[in-house]
């Protein structure tokens, strides 16, 4: 596929399904990054999910509130007011932002339509020009479904003309995800607008932090007789005693947790706070990340044991603020530089050693973290590679 530059690119996303700062940055760094590269980029939601997160009172118009949220996000990233649409497919199909006539014309004229995190079920108008591209930000589920011949997933993927995955170790000898003949997945990762993060790297907090959901008891997968879980609490439990072994504070900003979860974590030395105030808006989110000493976190069991190579979009932003990252190994060390500024661990002993190394020469590791962000995650690096892979000069 050959697509000329200075053309229209549509990003299909799902910001209103989970309107928190992390999802806003995951999404808008694609849209704004493409705009900075000279493309005429648009953001569209057409996923048929009721925007219940905005409906707090009886009689709330969820569609209008979701549209207002999207319009605000576009303005926060310096993007044009007429470059977005929310199509209320869950209700009457009304279009907010762009008119439906203009939206349909956009689909026909777009040189590329990116289905971000595979969150939008393809409609005929998305696939009609043969330019719909799948970007999978959570590897494993779709790959295993295709391997197992799940018709629903195969039918969902088939309208796309190209396939990308954040599972960057996919296809390497140590990756346990089965190779697929039907769909060829290429590696990609989160693009980061570095200048939106660097000014927030103050590092005034003494704690290694992360922002996460504690319990997510869904999307459990089975492969070769083994069960693979999605919820991160399973992985944190494996290193529960970590804070007791170091004179170093560790703080978890959590969602989806119960009082008894907090009590258990605090008994083992973890600081715990509610993630909602941290994630409420993009500035509080950036301040929290940038004021941390670094990030300490885990990955999902599916990515850990199957060694998909997945790497967190949030961890990429810690690096962009110059905050070192210590995260559970998923195979990402095969594609990203580790040992300075970024560490992967598989055991509690490796995690302890990584934190001790950072504390022994903190300034060196902050410089290394910034360098990794610029060299590996800068929007120009990531998006130019993605566009080249689909035929953009």
CORZI-V845204 format. One record per residue. N is the residue number from 1. PSI is psi in whole degrees, -180 to 180 (* if undefined). OMEGA is omega as a letter, one per 20 degrees, with the letter a starting at -180 (NA if undefined). Layout:
N_PSI_OMEGA / N_PSI_OMEGA
//
This chain:
1_129_r / 2_125_a / 3_124_a / 4_151_r / 5_172_a / 6_35_r / 7_173_a / 8_134_r / 9_128_r / 10_131_r / 11_114_r / 12_120_a / 13_-174_a / 14_40_a / 15_-39_a / 16_-14_r / 17_-31_r / 18_80_a / 19_70_r / 20_162_a / 21_-37_a / 22_-42_r / 23_-35_r / 24_-47_a / 25_-42_r / 26_-44_a / 27_-52_a / 28_-21_r / 29_-23_r / 30_-52_a / 31_-50_a / 32_-36_r / 33_-43_r / 34_-39_r / 35_-43_r / 36_-29_r / 37_-3_r / 38_6_r / 39_155_r / 40_89_a / 41_141_a / 42_150_r / 43_132_a / 44_137_r / 45_125_r / 46_59_a / 47_-4_r / 48_22_r / 49_129_r / 50_127_a / 51_64_a / 52_-22_a / 53_-23_a / 54_-10_a / 55_87_a / 56_-17_r / 57_153_r / 58_134_r / 59_-3_r / 60_138_r / 61_94_a / 62_-39_a / 63_-45_a / 64_-39_a / 65_-38_r / 66_-41_r / 67_-39_r / 68_-40_r / 69_-44_r / 70_-43_r / 71_-41_r / 72_-44_r / 73_-42_r / 74_-43_a / 75_-38_a / 76_-26_r / 77_14_r / 78_27_a / 79_160_a / 80_144_a / 81_-24_a / 82_20_a / 83_32_r / 84_161_r / 85_143_r / 86_115_a / 87_115_a / 88_66_a / 89_-19_r / 90_-13_a / 91_-108_a / 92_2_r / 93_5_a / 94_144_r / 95_132_r / 96_152_a / 97_-112_r / 98_152_r / 99_161_r / 100_-38_r / 101_-46_a / 102_-37_r / 103_-44_r / 104_-38_r / 105_-36_r / 106_-45_r / 107_-40_a / 108_-32_a / 109_-11_a / 110_136_r / 111_-22_a / 112_140_r / 113_115_a / 114_119_r / 115_89_a / 116_134_a / 117_23_r / 118_32_a / 119_-6_a / 120_125_r / 121_122_a / 122_135_r / 123_161_a / 124_-39_a / 125_-24_r / 126_-39_a / 127_-5_a / 128_-35_a / 129_1_a / 130_29_a / 131_22_a / 132_125_a / 133_132_r / 134_129_r / 135_105_a / 136_113_a / 137_-11_r / 138_91_a / 139_167_r / 140_-61_a / 141_-54_a / 142_-38_r / 143_-44_r / 144_-36_r / 145_-45_r / 146_-42_r / 147_-38_a / 148_0_r / 149_29_r / 150_112_a / 151_-39_a / 152_-44_a / 153_-41_r / 154_-44_r / 155_-35_r / 156_-42_a / 157_-31_a / 158_-34_a / 159_-12_a / 160_149_a / 161_-15_r / 162_156_a / 163_129_r / 164_153_a / 165_143_r / 166_-1_r / 167_82_a / 168_-7_r / 169_0_a / 170_128_a / 171_-15_r / 172_157_a / 173_-33_a / 174_-2_r / 175_129_a / 176_-3_r / 177_133_a / 178_141_r / 179_149_a / 180_133_r / 181_-29_a / 182_-40_a / 183_133_a / 184_109_a / 185_131_r / 186_148_a / 187_145_r / 188_178_a / 189_177_a / 190_124_r / 191_142_a / 192_133_r / 193_92_a / 194_-40_a / 195_-17_r / 196_-9_a / 197_-37_a / 198_-41_a / 199_-15_a / 200_0_a / 201_67_a / 202_-32_r / 203_32_a / 204_-19_a / 205_144_r / 206_-6_a / 207_144_r / 208_134_a / 209_171_r / 210_167_r / 211_124_a / 212_163_r / 213_136_a / 214_-56_a / 215_124_r / 216_79_a / 217_57_r / 218_179_r / 219_37_r / 220_132_a / 221_150_r / 222_135_r / 223_128_a / 224_41_r / 225_1_r / 226_149_r / 227_135_a / 228_127_a / 229_167_a / 230_-33_a / 231_133_a / 232_-18_a / 233_-27_r / 234_-37_a / 235_-37_r / 236_-36_r / 237_-33_a / 238_-23_a / 239_30_a / 240_-33_a / 241_3_a / 242_-49_a / 243_-25_r / 244_-17_a / 245_-6_a / 246_144_r / 247_61_a / 248_122_r / 249_142_r / 250_130_a / 251_135_r / 252_119_r / 253_107_a / 254_148_r / 255_166_r / 256_48_r / 257_159_a / 258_163_r / 259_-37_a / 260_-28_r / 261_-45_r / 262_-46_a / 263_-43_r / 264_-47_a / 265_-43_a / 266_-33_r / 267_-29_a / 268_11_r / 269_1_r / 270_140_r / 271_141_a / 272_133_r / 273_161_r / 274_131_a / 275_-20_a / 276_-49_r / 277_-33_r / 278_-38_a / 279_8_a / 280_-34_r / 281_166_a / 282_-28_a / 283_-44_r / 284_-35_r / 285_-47_r / 286_-39_a / 287_-42_a / 288_-47_r / 289_-48_a / 290_-25_r / 291_-3_r / 292_157_r / 293_-32_r / 294_-177_r / 295_135_r / 296_123_a / 297_176_r / 298_174_r / 299_177_r / 300_144_r / 301_-40_a / 302_-43_a / 303_-29_a / 304_-58_a / 305_-30_r / 306_-6_r / 307_58_a / 308_-24_a / 309_7_r / 310_142_r / 311_137_a / 312_136_r / 313_-34_r / 314_-42_r / 315_-37_r / 316_-35_a / 317_-31_r / 318_-47_r / 319_-40_a / 320_-25_r / 321_3_a / 322_22_r / 323_123_r / 324_154_a / 325_131_r / 326_114_a / 327_156_a / 328_137_a / 329_131_r / 330_6_a / 331_-1_a / 332_-21_r / 333_-15_r / 334_-19_a / 335_-16_r / 336_147_r / 337_134_r / 338_165_r / 339_-23_r / 340_118_r / 341_-27_a / 342_130_a / 343_138_r / 344_142_r / 345_149_r / 346_-19_r / 347_164_r / 348_-31_r / 349_-39_r / 350_-37_r / 351_-44_r / 352_-45_a / 353_-38_a / 354_-47_r / 355_-41_r / 356_-39_r / 357_-43_r / 358_-45_a / 359_-25_a / 360_-28_r / 361_72_a / 362_-41_a / 363_-41_r / 364_-40_a / 365_-30_r / 366_-40_r / 367_-41_r / 368_-38_r / 369_-46_r / 370_-40_a / 371_-40_r / 372_-43_r / 373_-47_a / 374_-42_a / 375_-29_a / 376_-28_a / 377_-9_r / 378_140_a / 379_-33_r / 380_-42_a / 381_-51_a / 382_-49_a / 383_-35_r / 384_-38_r / 385_-44_r / 386_-47_a / 387_-39_r / 388_-36_a / 389_-20_r / 390_10_r / 391_9_r / 392_131_a / 393_*_NA
//
